[in-house]
Amino acid sequence: MASHFPDHAFLHADQVGILKNRSMAVSGKPDQVLTEEVLFSTYGIHIRVIEVLDGINRKICVPVLKENETRGENP
């Protein structure tokens, strides 16, 4: 399976790989690879990996803005 949506990997994959600059940057189990640090290093976007319990019991990735970032709005 190939996906650009990390949540899919948490749901369906036993092993994942992240490509960067046309080569494998990191691979392994989703919990080890899909971390906030690796996702920021790869995509340059601050992402929170959140564990959702309450009967759902899975992890999701949520992009977040830091104080000095904008939403792409023109000044």
N, C-alpha and C positions, 0 to 999 in steps of 0.2 A: 504494500500500500504506500502510495506517496501522498503527502498532504502538506499544505502550507498552514495548517491550523493545528497548533500543538495540542489542543484539547482532544483531537481525534487520536493522537498517539497515546494519551493517558487512558483513553477508553478501549483501544483495540490492539495496541502493540506490546510485544514482549521485549523487543529491541528497537531502538531508534538511532538515527544518524542525522547529524546536522552538517550540511554542506556550507562552506564559506570559500569564496574565491575559487570555485570549481573543484574543490577537494574536500574530503571528509575532515571536518574540524574535530568532531567528537562523536563517539558512538557508545552505546550501552543501554542499560535499562532506562525507561522513561524517567523514573524518579531521580536517577543519577545524572541524566543528560539535560532534561528540561528544567533547569534551575534558573532563578532570576539572573544570576551572574552570567551563565552561558548564553541565555537569550539576549541579554543586553550586549554582550560582546559580539554576538553574531549580527543582530539587527539594529543596534544602536537605539533601542527603545526600552525605556524602563517598564518592566513587566512584573507584576506580582503573581506568584503562583499560590493559589488559595485552595485549601482543602475544604470542600463543601460536605458537610455531614447531613444531619437531619433527613435521613432516609435516602439521600442521593449518593453519598459516599464516593466521591471522586474529586480529582483536582481539576482546576480550571486556570487559565491564564488571562489576566486582566491588565491591559495597558494602563499606565498611570502617567500623569504629568508631574514633573518636579517643579518647584517654585519658579525657576528661571526659564521654563519652556512655555511655548505658546501653542495654541490649537490651530495654527496655520492661518490665523486671522490677519488681515492686513491692518497695519496701524492707522 
